[in-house]
Amino acid sequence: MTYNKTNNLLGWLCFTIASLTYILTLEPSVSFWDCGEFISCAYKLQVSHQPGYPLFAMIGKAFSLLSMGNRSKVAYFTNLGSALASGATIMFLFWSITTLAKKLLVVKGEPVNKNQTLQIMGAGLTGALAFTFTDTFWFSAVETIVFAWSSLCTAVVFWAILKWDTVADEPRADRWLVFIAYVIGLSIGIHLLNLLTIPALVMVYYFRRHKNINFKSGLMAFIISILILAFVQFGLRGYTISLAAHLDLFLINTLGLGFGSGAMVFFALIIVSLILGIRYSIRRQKHYLNVGLLCVVFVYFGYGSFAYIPIRAAAGTNLNNSHPSDAFTLYEYLNRTQYGETPLLKGPYFDAKITDVTDGTPLYRKGKSKYEVAYNKPNYVYDHTTLLPRMWSTEENTTYAQDVQFYRDWLQLGDNAAPTFGDNLRWMFSWQMNQMYWRYFMWNFVGRYNDDDNEGQTNMHGIGGNWTSGLFNNSNNTPKYILNNVTYTPLYALPLMIGLIGMYFQFKKRKQDALVVILLFFFTGLAVVLYVNQPSIQPRERDYSYVGSFYAFAIWIGLGLIALINLIPKKINPRFATIGATIICLLAGPVLLASKEWRNHDRSTKMAAHDMAYNYLISCPKNAILFDLGDNDTYSLWYDQEVENIRPDVRIVNMSLLTGDWSVRQMQHKINEADALPITMPFDKYKLGTRDVIRYNDVKIPGYTEVKDIFDFITSDDKRTHVEYTNGSTENFLPTKNFKLTVNANDVMNNKVITPEQKGLLTDTMKWQFPPNYITKENLAMIDILAHNNWKRPICFTTSISRANMIGLQPYLYEEGFTFRLLPLKTDSSLSDQLSKTNSLVMYSNVMNKFRFGNFKNARYLDQQSTQVFYPQLLSTFSDLSLGLIKDGHPELALKTLKKYEEVMPDINPNLLAAQTKITLADTSYKLKYSKLGNKLMNSVHDYITDQLDYNYHQLQQDTGKLNPREVQIGMTFLNNMAAITREGHQDALSKQMIARLTEYEGKFKSILQVN
């Protein structure tokens, strides 16, 4: 068999192995995070969040058609698209490794002998299959997410430049460069990470075409590569839309033409200019100009997928993030204006104070006949700035207080200590680079303890979410709950060692190729860290951002095989040496990774995200308004409703998005079977630049004020209702925080808000205090709804929403499953937690008869969101329901609730919150004389807590610095409570056991507990 045929067949073999792996471990439905939004937008060709993923949506739409009309299968087939794209990525990785390996072993122009073929193919298989089973890549390969397809684009362009390199002397070889430009253009419609391959691609071109290779010319080539990257990212991608928008502005506002005329003229000018330039290059035989212009044309061809965004936005799809239907809103959409600006080269420290504010770039919005200035983006002047700002959070950020505290804790800065440039660099190296990049790198090639992102981001020395080789782990220095968990994946650092050997060998033998790979490694890894400049704790782990870097390292894992063969003494038969080294590397790489990572990635039996969203929706009464917050609440809800048509009557309102005028406006229109929200404000009352913030200014109004009167006052254009500032400007203000809503009993009963049996509990007036010192658009819309709903539509909040977003309504919110419902019942001021109330019989019906439980009991693997969020939420739901039923006089139903819990829930302890809830469930079980469940729960929590305490005692003895005093104190508190509960539950033997362990640990931790 010829070399090329072998190479092609083994490449397809890698595709088959990888694709089958991902298909077998595929999540059968929607996953957490962005997946629900992406599937929903693909299924109905809608507009997803900034900066837009139009090509990804169109590809997803194609795969969704394989469901043949079965809506419940749409997610499976879009997930299948990711699996196949990831399999193709592995195939192109194989071919890239074999190309680089061939350059290491074979002199150009000479035939490849059999032993060289074995080594080259062995290298390709080792590196490609190792990457197949790496943690980060596998995670994205089994769900509908952009990173699977983005990785394929990266793999294709890197393979294509190596392909060009092998045929660069042949006629028409530069067509490969045009192909690369087209793929790069297409990739913009999937994800921008692919652009970071450009420096490596340019250096391949430089090494192949430049005749005098030296440091000076190499540095110039590198600078040119950065300029090309900037030209594509900011010029072709960004300023094309910006210039079109400003020409539109000129032709409309100055010459009086129609909207879109300027954009059409500008795009026509680009097309004509490129055609004339290409004709000129052909006539004058300017080859490089011709190739460059063709590359620009094909980048534009690929980038043309973004025409989808304004077309679908103008169509008014249900999901229409930012509504980017004109050139200005499209430009802001592409540049993620909604998320604010990140300082890169110069900016404020976190303790900087604003000393001045000036008007910056105007933001334009379409008016009736011309563009209008919504407002000028403010330019802030700070008293404390630095070059290369890393700790840059400012008071405008919603997470400012959290960021500041974390900076100080991480760097051990005092409360009043001013950060220095040295602190700035320490943060960059220790947190941004080490904790948020190298930790992920080590996960993939060394091993990790578990997937706990809470501790992983915040504690460099902790074990939760950290990396480990597993070589020195045992039950003394590692808790059993980690060692016995499926997310514990020790790799013994073997993939890392093979990769480092391969990297060294390539640098030694072919420095130019090694430099290309390291540029790919750097720009898709640490360069992303520097550019993104993450401010403090992230809502989730960000390892997916650096998958291109891990891809590059997999090349070195493959080349590590050749390096190891070269270390074998020459007297050993070369064929045997090659086969032996290949077997060793395959075992230490792909086989080891697959055996350790499989159980950590097999999502084939999990339905958590789908069922969590289902429970939110099914907990709502008919035609409800459901307020939620955050990605994992919203995106899965969108999927269930938009794709599977579950509860299309419920109107989902994301409070984070409701801060935008476009979102409020969309809520004033019907979608699916859900009517428009009762938002009465005309657009001019809340459009961008109008009532963005309404500040509190107490005018000492006695008592409580009707919500409708407050709403009318804060939306009035009458200057008498405004406050005037020293600069002469005026704006609306909030005159009181004491709100009331008079309850019309007939409206309540006619709309069946409560049952006839609850009528005696009905209040005539709801009174509450509005907590914040200002009203933003989402609060303004909510106040409008409260003022004008008249109990026609049920108002619900997801149980996971923050209390701040409830605007003080807690005394009137009752749990009915996964939601709190607003009910006009008399308040109980004796309750320490106003959210502990349940509408118990409604909740019982929802949980017992309608809920789904994500196949928790039988799932082979549950991801971090399933165990850390959904599982504790289910625990709390069962606990609250059983307590609520007891309180309302239904102990027999409470017992059935506990038995349902026992039937559907697994016995796991993912965190202390879950353990605390299980203690409460145990207490309830004893009160209902169901000691079997109570003892089971107590023993489970006891084992979990004592495991943690034993681990911490070992750290205390060894003085490792890994002792967690908070964990110790909480564990001791839990043991104390458990001893009391078991004693009151007449479980004397168990209570004595708890007391004995408590006494034992009090002695062990005397030094940190300060026990006398």
PAFILO-31990 format. One record per residue (C-alpha): residue in three letters; x, z, y. Coordinates in steps of 0.2 Angstrom, whole numbers, plus 2048, in hexadecimal, padded with zeros to 3 digits. Example, Ala and Ser with C-alpha at 12.3 -4.5 7.8 and 13.67 -1.06 7.14 Angstrom:
// PAFILO-31990
ALA83E8277EA/SER8448247FB/
//
This chain:
// PAFILO-31990
MET800800800/THR8077FB811/TYR80B80881E/ASN7FD80382A/LYS7F080381C/THR7F6815817/ASN7F581B829/ASN7E481482C/LEU7DD81B81B/LEU7E482C81E/GLY7DD82C830/TRP7CC829829/LEU7CF83681C/CYS7D284382A/PHE7C283D833/THR7B883F823/ILE7BF85181F/ALA7BD857831/SER7AB84F832/LEU7A6857822/THR7AD868827/TYR7A3867837/ILE793861830/LEU79386E822/THR79687C82F/LEU78B87483D/GLU77E87F846/PRO76D879841/SER76587B851/VAL76A880863/SER77988A867/PHE77C897875/TRP783893887/ASP78188188D/CYS77C87987D/GLY76987B880/GLU76A873891/PHE77586488B/ILE76986187C/SER75A862888/CYS762856894/ALA76784A887/TYR75684A87E/LYS74C84688E/LEU75B83E898/GLN75A84C8A5/VAL7678528B2/SER7728618AC/HIS77C86D8B6/GLN78B8678C2/PRO79685D8C1/GLY78B8538B5/TYR78D84C8A4/PRO78483B8A4/LEU78D832896/PHE78C84288B/ALA77984288E/MET777830889/ILE781832879/GLY777842875/LYS767838878/ALA76D82B86B/PHE77183885E/SER760841862/LEU75783185C/LEU75D83484A/SER75184384A/MET743835847/GLY73783F852/ASN73A85084A/ARG73D85A859/SER74486984F/LYS75285E849/VAL75885785A/ALA76586585C/TYR76B86284A/PHE76F84F84E/THR77685285F/ASN78185F857/LEU78585284A/GLY78C847858/SER79885585D/ALA79E85684B/LEU7A1844849/ALA7AA84385A/SER7B5851855/GLY7B8849844/ALA7BD83984E/THR7C9844859/ILE7D284A849/MET7D4838843/PHE7DC832854/LEU7E7842853/PHE7ED83D842/TRP7F282B849/SER7FA833858/ILE80583F84D/THR80A831841/THR80F826850/LEU81A833857/ALA820838846/LYS825826842/LYS82F825852/LEU83883584C/LEU83D82D83B/VAL83D81A83D/VAL849810847/LYS83E803851/GLY83D7F3848/GLU8427F9837/PRO8367FB828/VAL82F80C823/ASN835811812/LYS82A81B806/ASN83282C80A/GLN83082A81C/THR81E825819/LEU81B835810/GLN82283F81E/ILE81983682B/MET808837822/GLY80B84981E/ALA80F84D830/GLY7FF845835/LEU7F484E828/THR7FC85F82C/GLY7FA85E83F/ALA7E985683F/LEU7E1860831/ALA7E8870839/PHE7E086C849/THR7D0869840/PHE7CE87B83B/THR7D488384B/ASP7C8890853/THR7C5888864/PHE7C387685E/TRP7B887A84F/PHE7AD88585A/SER7A8876865/ALA7A786A857/VAL797871850/GLU78C87285F/THR78686786D/ILE79486987A/VAL79E85D885/PHE7AF86387E/ALA7AD85B86D/TRP7AB84A876/SER7B784E883/SER7C4851876/LEU7C084086E/CYS7C483887F/THR7D5842880/ALA7D983C86E/VAL7D582A871/VAL7DF828881/PHE7EE83187A/TRP7ED82686B/ALA7EB817875/ILE7FA81A880/LEU80581C870/LYS7FD80C86A/TRP80280387A/ASP81380A878/THR815802867/VAL8107F186D/ALA8157F2880/ASP8217E387E/GLU8137D8877/PRO8097CC881/ARG7F97D4888/ALA7FE7E5883/ASP7F97EC894/ARG7E77EA88E/TRP7E97FB886/LEU7EC802897/VAL7DB7FB89D/PHE7D380288E/ILE7DA813892/ALA7D38118A4/TYR7C280D89D/VAL7C281C891/ILE7C88288A0/GLY7B98218AA/LEU7AD82489C/SER7B4836899/ILE7B083B8AB/GLY79E8398A5/ILE7A2846897/HIS7AE85289F/LEU7BD8518AB/LEU7C985989F/ASN7CE848899/LEU7D68448AA/LEU7E48508A7/THR7EB84489A/ILE7F18398A8/PRO8028418AB/ALA80683F899/LEU80082D898/VAL80A8288A8/MET81A82F8A1/VAL818825891/TYR81681689C/TYR82681B8A6/PHE83181E897/ARG82B80D88F/ARG82D80289E/HIS83A80A8AA/LYS84B8048A6/ASN8558118AF/ILE84F8228A8/ASN8568318B2/PHE8508418B9/LYS84D8398CB/SER84282B8C4/GLY83A8368B8/LEU8358438C5/MET82E8348D0/ALA82482E8C1/PHE81D8408BE/ILE8188418D1/ILE8108308CF/SER8068368C0/ILE8008458CA/LEU7FB8398D8/ILE7F182E8CC/LEU7E883D8C5/ALA7E48428D7/PHE7DE8308DB/VAL7D382F8CC/GLN7CC8418CE/PHE7CA8428E1/GLY7CA82F8E6/LEU7C18258D9/ARG7B68338D3/GLY7B383D8E3/TYR7B68338F3/THR7AD8248EC/ILE79D82E8ED/SER7A28378FD/LEU7A6827907/ALA79681F900/ALA78D82E907/HIS79582D918/LEU79281A91A/ASP78081E915/LEU77F82B922/PHE78681E92F/LEU77A81092B/ILE76B81B92A/ASN76D828938/THR77681B944/LEU76F80A93F/GLY75E80F939/LEU75F808927/GLY75780F918/PHE75E81C90C/GLY76B815900/SER76F80690A/GLY78080D90F/ALA7848128FD/MET77F8008F7/VAL78A7F8905/PHE799803900/PHE7987FF8EE/ALA7967ED8F2/LEU7A67EE8FC/ILE7AF7F68EE/ILE7AA7E98E2/VAL7AF7DB8ED/SER7C07E38F1/LEU7C47E58DF/ILE7BF7D38DB/LEU7C97CC8E9/GLY7D87D78E5/ILE7D87D28D2/ARG7D67BF8D7/TYR7E57C28E3/SER7F07CA8D5/ILE7EC7BC8CA/ARG7F07AE8D6/ARG8007B78DC/GLN8047BC8CA/LYS8067CE8CF/HIS8057D68BD/TYR8067E88C2/LEU7F97E68D0/ASN7EE7DD8C4/VAL7EF7EB8B7/GLY7ED7F88C4/LEU7DD7F08CB/LEU7D67ED8BA/CYS7D87FF8B6/VAL7CF8048C5/VAL7C17F98C1/PHE7BF8008AF/VAL7C08128B5/TYR7B180D8C0/PHE7A98058B2/GLY7AA8158A8/TYR7A681F8B7/GLY7968158B9/SER78D8208AD/PHE78B82C8BC/ALA77E81F8C3/TYR7738298B6/ILE7738388C1/PRO76A8338D1/ILE75F8278C7/ARG7588358BB/ALA7588428CA/ALA74D8368D4/ALA7428358C5/GLY73E8478C6/THR74384D8B5/ASN73E85F8AF/LEU7508658AF/ASN75785E8BF/ASN7668698C5/SER7698678D7/HIS75E8578D8/PRO76D84C8DD/SER76283D8E1/ASP76D8378F1/ALA77F8348F4/PHE7828458FD/THR7798508F0/LEU7828468E3/TYR7938498EB/GLU79085B8EC/TYR78985B8DA/LEU7998528D4/ASN7A485F8DD/ARG79B86E8D7/THR7978748E9/GLN78A8808E2/TYR79888A8DA/GLY7A288C8EA/GLU7B48888ED/THR7C488F8E4/PRO7D38918EF/LEU7E38898E7/LEU7F28898F2/LYS7ED895900/GLY7DF8A1901/PRO7DA8B4903/TYR7DE8C38F9/PHE7D08CC8F2/ASP7D18DA8FF/ALA7D18CD90D/LYS7C58CF91C/ILE7BC8C1925/THR7C28C1937/ASP7B98B193D/VAL7AD8A4937/THR7AC89293D/ASP7A1883939/GLY7A987892B/THR7A3868923/PRO790865926/LEU785863916/TYR778855918/ARG767854910/LYS75B846911/GLY74D84891E/LYS73E83D921/SER74782E928/LYS75983492A/TYR766840923/GLU76685192B/VAL77385F92C/ALA76D86D921/TYR77B878927/ASN78D878929/LYS79888091C/PRO7A088F923/ASN7B3890924/TYR7B98A2923/VAL7C98A992B/TYR7D08B8922/ASP7DC8C5927/HIS7E68C5916/THR7EB8B590E/THR7F88AF903/LEU80089F8FB/LEU7FA89C8E9/PRO7EB8A88EA/ARG7E68AE8D9/MET7DD8BE8DD/TRP7D18B68E9/SER7C08BC8E7/THR7B78BF8F8/GLU7A88C88FE/GLU79D8B88FD/ASN79F8B88EA/THR7918C18E0/THR79E8C98D4/TYR7A98CF8E3/ALA7A88E28DF/GLN7AB8DF8CC/ASP7BA8D38D0/VAL7C28DF8DC/GLN7C18EE8D0/PHE7C78E38C1/TYR7D68DD8CC/ARG7DB8EF8D0/ASP7D88F68BE/TRP7E28E88B7/LEU7F18E98C3/GLN7EF8FC8C4/LEU7ED8FB8D7/GLY7E690A8E0/ASP7D69098E9/ASN7DE9068FA/ALA7ED8FD8F5/ALA7EF8EC8FC/PRO7F48DE8EF/THR8058D68F2/PHE80B8C58ED/GLY8148CD8DE/ASP8038D48D9/ASN7FC8C38DB/LEU8098BB8CF/ARG8078C98C3/TRP7F48C68C2/MET7F88B38BF/PHE8048B68B1/SER7FC8C58A9/TRP7EA8C18AA/GLN7E78AE8AE/MET7F58A88A3/ASN7F78B5896/GLN7E68BC893/MET7DC8AC897/TYR7E889F890/TRP7F58A5884/ARG7E98B187B/TYR7DE8A2877/PHE7EE898871/MET7F28A6866/TRP7E18A785F/ASN7E2896859/PHE7F4896851/VAL7F88A984E/GLY7E78B184A/ARG7DB8BD852/TYR7D28CD850/ASN7C08C8854/ASP7B68BF861/ASP7B28CE86D/ASP7B38C687E/ASN7AF8D6887/GLU7BF8DF883/GLY7C98CE880/GLN7C98CA893/THR7CB8DB899/ASN7D88E488F/MET7E98DC88B/HIS7EE8E987E/GLY7DD8EC876/ILE7D88E4865/GLY7C78DD86A/GLY7C88CB86D/ASN7DB8CB86C/TRP7E78C1861/THR7F08C7852/SER7FA8C0844/GLY7F38CC837/LEU8048D0830/PHE8048E2834/ASN7F28E6835/ASN7EB8F4829/SER7DD900829/ASN7E790D833/ASN7EB902842/THR7DC8F6841/PRO7CA8FC840/LYS7C18F8830/TYR7B38F083A/ILE7BF8E3840/LEU7C98E082F/ASN7B88DE826/ASN7B08D2833/VAL7AF8BF830/THR7B78BD842/TYR7C78C583C/THR7D38B683A/PRO7E58BA836/LEU7EF8AA836/TYR8008B3834/ALA8078A9842/LEU80B89B835/PRO80388C83F/LEU80C89284F/MET81D893846/ILE81B88183F/GLY81687B850/LEU825883859/ILE83187B84C/GLY82986A84F/MET82A86C862/TYR83C870861/PHE840862855/GLN837855860/PHE84185B86F/LYS85185A865/LYS84E84885E/ARG84284086B/LYS84284987C/GLN83883C884/ASP82983D878/ALA82B850878/LEU82985088B/VAL81984588A/VAL81285187D/ILE817861888/LEU80F859897/LEU7FF85688D/PHE800868887/PHE80386F899/PHE7F78658A3/THR7E8869896/GLY7ED87B896/LEU7F68858A3/ALA7F38788B0/VAL7E087B8AD/VAL7E488E8B0/LEU7EC88B8C0/TYR7DF87E8C7/VAL7D08888C1/ASN7D78988C8/GLN7CA8A38BF/PRO7C58B28CA/SER7C48C18BE/ILE7B98C48AF/GLN7B08B48A8/PRO79E8B58A1/ARG7A68AE891/GLU7B78A9889/ARG7BE899890/ASP7C9893882/TYR7BF883880/SER7C787D891/TYR7D887D889/VAL7D4873879/GLY7DE86487F/SER7ED870880/PHE7EA87686E/TYR7E8864869/ALA7FA860870/PHE80186F866/ALA7F9868856/ILE805859858/TRP814864857/ILE80C86D847/GLY80C85C83F/LEU81E858845/GLY82386983E/LEU82286282D/ILE82F855831/ALA83A863838/LEU83886D829/ILE83D85F81E/ASN84D85D828/LEU85186F825/ILE85186C812/PRO86286980A/LYS866857808/LYS86B8597F6/ILE85985C7F1/ASN84F84C7ED/PRO8488457FD/ARG8378417F5/PHE8358537ED/ALA83B85B7FE/THR82D851807/ILE8208557FB/GLY8258677FA/ALA82686980D/THR81586080F/ILE80C86C803/ILE81487B80B/CYS80E87581D/LEU7FD870817/LEU7FB88180F/ALA80288B81E/GLY7F888082A/PRO7E8877826/VAL7E4881816/LEU7E889281E/LEU7DE88E82D/ALA7CF888823/SER7CF897818/LYS7CF8A3826/GLU7C589A833/TRP7B7893828/ARG7AC8A3827/ASN7AF8A583A/HIS7A789483E/ASP79A891831/ARG78A89183C/SER78088782F/THR77489682C/LYS77289D83E/MET76389B849/ALA7668A8855/ALA76689E866/HIS757895861/ASP74D8A485B/MET7538AF86A/ALA74B8A2876/TYR73C8A086B/ASN7398B386C/TYR73A8B287F/LEU72D8A5880/ILE7228AC873/SER7228BD87B/CYS7198B588A/PRO7068B488D/LYS6FF8A388F/ASN70489A8A0/ALA7118A78A4/ILE71E8A68B1/LEU72E8AC8A8/PHE73D8B28B3/ASP74E8B18AB/LEU7608B28B0/GLY7708AB8A9/ASP77589D89D/ASN7718A488C/ASP7608A9892/THR75C89889A/TYR76488A890/SER75D88F87F/LEU74C891887/TRP74D88088F/TYR75187987E/ASP743881875/GLN73787C882/GLU73D86A887/VAL743864876/GLU73886E869/ASN72986F875/ILE727882871/ARG71C88A87E/PRO71C87C88A/ASP70F886894/VAL71C89389A/ARG7258908AA/ILE7378958A8/VAL73F89A8B9/ASN75289D8B9/MET7558A98C7/SER7678A38C9/LEU7618918CD/LEU7538978D7/THR75F89A8E5/GLY75F8888E8/ASP75287F8F3/TRP7518718E6/SER74D87D8D8/VAL73F8858E3/ARG7388748E7/GLN73886F8D4/MET72E87F8D0/GLN7208798DB/HIS71D86B8CF/LYS71586B8BE/ILE7208688AF/ASN71B86689C/GLU70B87189B/ALA71187E8A8/ASP70887D8B9/ALA71287E8C9/LEU71688F8CF/PRO70B8978DC/ILE7198948E9/THR7108908F9/MET71E88D905/PRO72187B90B/PHE732874909/ASP73787691B/LYS735889919/TYR74388B90C/LYS74D87B90C/LEU76087D90D/GLY76688591D/THR75588D920/ARG75289F91B/ASP76189F90F/VAL7628B1913/ILE7558BD91A/ARG75D8CD91F/TYR7558DE91F/ASN7528E6930/ASP7488F692F/VAL73B8F793C/LYS734908936/ILE72390192F/PRO71A910928/GLY714910916/TYR71490090B/THR7108EF911/GLU7078E1908/VAL7128D4900/LYS7088C6907/ASP70A8CD919/ILE71D8CF916/PHE71E8BD90F/ASP7148B691E/PHE7208C092A/ILE7308BA922/THR72B8A8921/SER7238A7932/ASP72B89B93F/ASP7248A694D/LYS7338AC957/ARG72A8BD959/THR72D8C0947/HIS7408BC948/VAL74F8C794D/GLU75A8C195A/TYR76D8C2959/THR77A8C4967/ASN77F8B2966/GLY76D8AD96A/SER7688A7958/THR7598AE950/GLU7538AF93E/ASN7458B7933/PHE7488C992D/LEU7418D5920/PRO7398E392A/THR7368EF91B/LYS73A8F2909/ASN72A8FA905/PHE71F8EE8FC/LYS70E8EF8F5/LEU7028E48EC/THR6EF8E88ED/VAL6E88E58DC/ASN6D78DC8DA/ALA6D08E38CA/ASN6C48D58C8/ASP6D38C88C8/VAL6DD8D38BC/MET6CE8D58B0/ASN6C88C38B1/ASN6DA8BC8AE/LYS6DB8C889F/VAL6EB8D08A6/ILE6E78E089D/THR6DB8E488F/PRO6CA8ED893/GLU6D18FD88A/GLN6DF8FD898/LYS6D38FC8A6/GLY6D490E8A9/LEU6E790D8AC/LEU6E58FF8BA/THR6EC9048CB/ASP6E48FE8DB/THR6F58FB8E4/MET7068F78DD/LYS7148FF8E8/TRP7268FC8E6/GLN7378FB8F0/PHE7408EB8F2/PRO7528F08EE/PRO75E8E38F7/ASN7628E3909/TYR75E8D090A/ILE7538C3903/THR75A8B38FC/LYS7508A48F6/GLU74C8AA8E5/ASN7458BA8EC/LEU73C8B18F9/ALA7348A68EB/MET72F8B58E1/ILE7278BE8EF/ASP71D8AE8F3/ILE7178AE8E0/LEU7138C18E1/ALA7098BE8F1/HIS6FF8AF8EB/ASN6FE8B08D8/ASN6EE8BB8D8/TRP6F18C08C6/LYS6ED8AE8C0/ARG6FE8AC8B7/PRO7078B98AD/ILE7178BE8B5/CYS7258C28A9/PHE7388C68A9/THR7448C489A/THR7498D5894/SER75B8D0897/ILE7598CC8A9/SER7628D78B6/ARG7588E58BF/ALA75E8DE8CF/ASN7538CF8CC/MET7448D98C9/ILE7438DD8DC/GLY73D8EF8D8/LEU72E8EA8CD/GLN7348F58BE/PRO7269028C0/TYR71A8F48BC/LEU7248EB8AE/TYR71F8EE89C/GLU7288E788D/GLU71E8DB882/GLY72C8D5877/PHE73B8CC87E/THR7338CD88F/PHE72D8D989C/ARG71B8D58A3/LEU7158DA8B4/LEU7068E48B2/PRO6FC8EE8C0/LEU6FB8FE8B7/LYS6FD9108BE/THR70F9158BE/ASP7179238B5/SER72492B8C1/SER72A9378B3/LEU7339298AA/SER7469298AC/ASP7469178A8/GLN73890D8AF/LEU73C8FE8A3/SER738909893/LYS726905894/THR71E8FA887/ASN70D8F1886/SER70F8F7874/LEU7008EE86B/VAL7048DD873/MET7178E086F/TYR7138E585D/SER7098D485B/ASN7178CA862/VAL7258D2858/MET71D8D4848/ASN7138C4847/LYS71C8B8852/PHE72F8BC854/ARG73D8B384B/PHE74D8BC847/GLY75A8AE847/ASN75D8AF834/PHE7678BF838/LYS7658C7827/ASN76C8B881E/ALA7788AF82A/ARG7898AD824/TYR7908AD835/LEU78A8B4846/ASP7938AF855/GLN7978BB863/GLN7878B886E/SER77D8BB85E/THR7858CC85A/GLN7888D286C/VAL7788CC874/PHE76A8C7869/TYR76D8D485C/PRO76D8E3868/GLN75E8DC870/LEU7548DB860/LEU75A8ED85C/SER7538F386D/THR7438E986B/PHE73F8F285A/SER744903861/ASP73A901871/LEU72B8FA867/SER72B90985B/LEU72D916868/GLY71F90D873/LEU71390D864/ILE71691F860/LYS713923873/ASP703919873/GLY6FD922863/HIS701915855/PRO70D91D84A/GLU70891383B/LEU70C903845/ALA71D90B84A/LEU72190D838/LYS71D8FB834/THR7288F6842/LEU73790083A/LYS7348F8829/LYS7338E7832/TYR7448EB839/GLU74B8F0828/GLU7448DF821/VAL74C8D382E/MET75B8DB836/PRO76D8DD82E/ASP7778ED82F/ILE7858E883B/ASN78D8F2849/PRO7938E5856/ASN7958F1865/LEU79190386B/LEU7818FD873/ALA77A8F8862/ALA78090885A/GLN777912867/THR767909864/LYS76990C852/ILE76A91E855/THR75A91E85E/LEU752914850/ALA758921844/ASP75092F84F/THR74092584F/SER74192383C/TYR742936839/LYS733939845/LEU72992D83A/LYS72F93582A/TYR738926825/SER74992E821/LYS74F920816/LEU752915825/GLY758923830/ASN765928824/LYS76B916821/LEU76C913834/MET775924837/ASN782920829/SER78590F830/VAL788915841/HIS79392483A/ASP79E918831/TYR7A090D840/ILE7A491B84C/THR7B0924841/ASP7B991483E/GLN7BC912850/LEU7C1924852/ASP7CD923844/TYR7D591484C/ASN7D691C85D/TYR7DE92C854/HIS7EB92184D/GLN7EF91A85E/LEU7F092B865/GLN7FC931858/GLN807921859/ASP80692186C/THR80390E86C/GLY7FA90E87D/LYS7EB906874/LEU7E1916874/ASN7CF91487C/PRO7CA924883/ARG7B991E888/GLU7B6918876/VAL7BB929870/GLN7AF93287C/ILE7A0927878/GLY7A4929865/MET7A493C867/THR79493C871/PHE78C931863/LEU79193D855/ASN78A94C85F/ASN77A943861/MET77993D84F/ALA77C94F849/ALA76E955854/ILE76294784F/THR76594983C/ARG76395C83E/GLU75295A847/GLY74E94D839/HIS75195A82C/GLN75F950824/ASP76A960823/ALA778959818/LEU77A94A823/SER77A955832/LYS78796082B/GLN792951828/MET79094B83A/ILE79595C840/ALA7A495D835/ARG7AA94C83B/LEU7A795184D/THR7B196184B/GLU7BF958843/TYR7C094B851/GLU7BF95885E/GLY7CF95F857/LYS7D794F856/PHE7D3949868/LYS7D595A870/SER7E295387C/ILE7D7946883/LEU7C694F882/GLN7CD95F88A/VAL7C496987D/ASN7C997C87D/
//
